[in-house]
Amino acid sequence: GTGWGMRETLGSYYEQWHLKLRQNKIKARILLPKNRKGLFLRPFIAKYLSEKEVIPSTIAIYEDKVLNVVWGEEPIAVLIISEKVAESYKNYFEYLWKIAKK
């Protein structure tokens, strides 16, 4: 899921990153609050949760890595490299994906 501030903090890199994802045909799923509908770039497939169900940070899960970013004037990021932790986050994401709406 993504929190508020990624686009604002990363500026033009945000669009470049999305372009590279599209060029490399990387597909990703994203969970957003309902009030952010339509405010994401392809190649993401988005589903929506109520504002109460979404945390205001970005959590990216890839292989055995979990990156948690809290956006702000000085973003804070924590990278966890652990198969067990990544699997736990993936399971939680799948649960949220099932209850989220298109």
C-alpha positions in Angstrom: 0.0 0.0 0.0 1.2 3.5 -0.5 0.9 6.4 1.8 0.7 10.1 1.1 3.8 11.9 0.0 5.6 9.6 -2.4 4.8 11.6 -5.5 5.5 14.9 -3.7 8.8 13.8 -2.2 10.3 12.0 -5.2 9.1 14.6 -7.8 10.1 13.7 -11.4 11.7 10.4 -10.2 8.2 9.2 -9.4 7.2 9.3 -13.0 10.5 7.9 -14.2 10.2 4.9 -11.9 6.7 4.2 -13.2 7.9 4.4 -16.7 10.7 1.9 -16.0 8.1 -0.5 -14.5 6.0 -0.2 -17.6 9.0 -0.6 -20.0 10.1 -3.8 -18.1 6.5 -5.1 -18.0 6.5 -5.3 -14.3 3.0 -5.5 -12.8 2.3 -4.5 -9.3 -0.8 -4.3 -7.1 -1.5 -1.3 -4.8 -4.0 -0.6 -2.1 -5.2 2.9 -1.7 -7.8 4.8 0.4 -11.1 5.3 -1.6 -10.5 9.1 -1.6 -7.3 8.6 -3.7 -9.1 6.8 -6.6 -7.5 7.5 -9.9 -4.4 9.1 -8.4 -1.8 6.4 -9.3 0.1 5.6 -12.4 0.2 2.4 -14.5 1.4 -0.3 -14.3 -0.3 -0.6 -10.9 -3.5 -2.5 -10.5 -5.3 -0.7 -7.7 -8.0 -1.6 -5.2 -9.5 0.6 -2.6 -10.1 0.4 1.2 -11.8 2.8 3.5 -9.5 5.5 4.9 -9.6 3.8 8.3 -8.1 0.6 6.8 -5.1 2.1 5.1 -1.9 3.1 6.9 -0.2 6.4 5.9 3.0 4.8 4.8 4.3 2.9 1.8 5.0 -0.8 2.2 6.7 -2.5 -0.7 7.2 -6.3 -0.7 9.5 -8.0 -3.2 11.0 -11.5 -2.8 12.4 -11.6 0.7 12.4 -7.8 1.2 10.0 -5.5 2.9 10.5 -1.7 2.6 8.4 0.5 4.9 8.6 4.3 4.1 7.0 7.0 6.2 6.8 10.1 3.9 7.3 13.6 5.1 9.8 16.4 5.0 12.5 13.9 6.0 11.2 10.5 4.9 12.1 7.5 7.1 12.6 4.1 5.5 13.2 0.7 7.0 14.3 -2.2 4.8 13.8 -5.7 6.3 15.4 -8.7 4.5 13.8 -11.8 5.8 11.8 -14.6 4.1 9.7 -15.0 7.2 8.8 -11.3 7.5 8.2 -10.9 3.7 5.9 -14.0 3.8 3.9 -12.5 6.7 3.5 -9.1 4.9 2.5 -10.9 1.7 -0.2 -12.9 3.6 -1.5 -9.7 5.2 -1.5 -7.9 1.8 -3.5 -10.8 0.2 -6.0 -10.6 3.1 -6.5 -6.9 2.5 -6.6 -7.4 -1.3 -9.5 -9.8 -0.9 -11.6 -7.3 1.2 -10.7 -4.3 -1.0 -13.0 -2.9 -3.7 -12.2 -2.1 -7.3 
